[in-house]
Amino acid sequence: MAADVLQRDLGLTADGLAALTGAFPAAFALAMLPVGVALDRYGVKPTALVLLAIAGTGSLLGAVAAGPWSMLVAQLVLGIGCSGMLMCPVTYAAKMLPPERFGLWGGVIQAFGNTGMLLSASPLALLVEHAGWRAGYLACALLALGAAVAVSTVVRGAPPAMQARRSIAEDARDVVALGLSRELRAPIVIAFASFAAVLGVRGLWGGPWLMEVKGLARVPAGNILLFCTVALILGPAVAGMLERRFQRVRRLLLAMGHLGAAAAILLMVAGGALGWGVAADAVLLTAFGLLISLQVICFALVRSAVPPERAGRALSAMNVSFFGGAAVLQAVSGAAAAAGGVGAALLVFAAALVVCTLVFLRLPGPR
């Protein structure tokens, strides 16, 4: 929603902006290792409060960024701070619920979290139009403060489970070992492209596609992206219910959702060349949001493969792939955009979804 004014004010090209925003998921992925250790070692509440303080600091740094390097620092700090936004509630659910109920609640948690995307569609477009992009970062800092107050007031500080005497280094090595293990290899592979596609289509390139290729103004483009946002809110809850109802075929559901999401991207890019109207984009973005939401099954697969006391580290190992893939593919999409335009950038995510899904289907793993 603010790609054009960010490029103008910070002196960035399209691929430079993609590389800069890719620092956020890169820092996010790197933070997963210590966050996973902290969640199992110190508990959810203190870990969440520290991360929210870091996220608020990153938002303030973004609001005062004067050039590419200061914005890079802001993105890195934001990535570290936001690394627990999903992991903290998901780990809490993993520790408190039996595996057969975790899939449903994992979907509910992600659906509730995705409601925040509503703010980054039309509301952000209006805010950028009337107050500038820096106001968006200030708003994020206030949201982080509000979340920290809510966590400190409402969430119970349950003590972490007692563990054998282990060093922090041993816990960190366990996160890495889990990420490379046979049990988690399949969901980790498909996760590499899964969240990258959400960030790429809904986060970075959806707005430029609608504004540059389809010729929409900022606010109407935000309105179209609301369709995708609503789908990303409703989709995880539906996916959680499907996972609970059809546990025997949940791997197939996950694969079909990702291949369907790739098809939606391909059709949207093809429609741009064929002159399809904006209504087609709204339909395809909605379909993309619903189908890619089946990614919550990844969390259920990982949870079923480990005991509760290792849940934080196992889920963090998978999130390294979720956000590491986003960082890599964000950079690749930037190079594609520089060479072939926004459509080429979107096709990067479609190709990654297809390749990672096919590899996922060939690998053994939790069912």
Buried (B, 14 or more C-beta within 10 A) or exposed (E): BBBBBBBEBBEBEBBBBBBBBBBBBBBBBBBBBBBBBBBBBBBBBBBBBBBBBBBBBBBBBBBEBEEBEBBBBBBBBBBBBBBBBBBBBBBBBBBBBEBEBBBBBBBBBBBEBBEEBBBBBBBBBBBBBEEBBBBBBBBBBEBBBEBBEEBEEEBEEEEBBEEEEEEEEEBBBBBEEBBEBEBBBBBBBBBBBBBBBBBBBBBBBBBBBBBBBBEBEBBBBBBBBBBBBBBBBBBBBBBBBBBBEEBEBBBEBBBBBBBBBBBBBBBBBBBBEEEBEBEBBBBBBBBBBBBBBBBBBBBBBBBBBBEBEBBBBBBBBBBBBBBBBBBBBBBBBBBBBBEEBBBBBBBBBBBBBBBBBBBBBEBEBBE
